[in-house]
Amino acid sequence: MAVAQPDVSVIIGAHEAMPYLIECLSSVEAQTIDPERIEVIAVDDGSTDGAGEYLEEFAERAPMHVLVIRQENSGGPSGPRNVGLGKASGRYVFFLDADDRLGPEALERTDVFSSNIKFTLSAQKRFRGELLERYGMRFDESLFSGEDALFTMEAYLWADGVSIVADHTCYHLVGRDDGKHVTKSGGYTLRFDSARALMNLTAEHVPAGGRRDQLMMRPFPVTLLPQFGPTYLTDSEEVRRHKFELAAPLMDAHWAEGVARRLKVHERLRLHLVAEQRPDLLLDVVEFVKAKKQAAALLEKKGRRVYLAYPHFRDRAAGIPDAVYLAGSHEARAFPGYREGGVDTFVRRAVSTARRTRS
């Protein structure tokens, strides 16, 4: 008798994941979906803490089919995910980190809700297996940070639609006590690798314009900007120079008016200084932001323009265009006397001027 195709393949990559793996597998067992509709593919990525042995014990007693693969350590999460993906036969695929756990109905609910999905790019989602196979999707094993964001964004771009569960907790992200959580490890260069990969993927799939700018709102403020946040103040001069060197090609290729005008003033100002290669001015801005000071507001043009006077505002020696300090409507509405209108064109001029200066 032919074995029915499972609805969901749950892929778990485990490396030194004990004791978190115990609750992770318990959450798989507790799923409300029929166990016969699930297959679990667990890849022990060279663990020395007993994770591999525990996976084999789980496979013997679990109510669903469990395949355990044991291999030498691959050095990152992409390798075991790709190995598991190569063995998956389910109509959908769900990537579950061994130190996290599922909500009880995570594999069963599929209601559609509108969402700003570009800000949720972890791989812990249910993917249609046919989609992954059609486009030959695999995790980029050269990335040790942000590999899941790249994979998930590509799936979004290929998919005809995405379903979001907004009324139920599906996944529990667990903070490890041992400090080995993958998102907390790795140096700053890995973050630039991640930003570069995500920006290039977006540019490859989406023509220049508003839709691309919307997607670029993920790598610019979320991945790149933190490298020029509070940690920048404690960086050595060598690291600061290196960060500017790594950022330069990304800013030249992908920094655009449509991205700039969607940012808050302090975000736009910092990235403007990075694009202009002005580390001498950036330090003052980062210190101001870290101190959580409120920039003074200046209303002009009968309230249609609100400038936020962060450091170097209208400093002739600094030469930063006024438009960089111009609050978008989302920020300007907080100030009494603001009137809608007159923002976008002004910000566009600032970015255009910056591009001409660099070329």
Helices and strands as residue ranges (DSSP letters): E 8-14, H 20-29, G 35-37, E 38-45, H 51-61, E 65-71, H 78-87, E 92-97, E 101-102, G 117-119, E 126-128, H 129-134, H 147-158, E 171-172, G 182-184, H 188-205, H 210-216, I 219-224, G 225-228, H 230-234, H 237-254, H 257-260, H 265-275, H 279-290, E 296-300, E 305-309, G 322-325, H 329-332, H 344-358
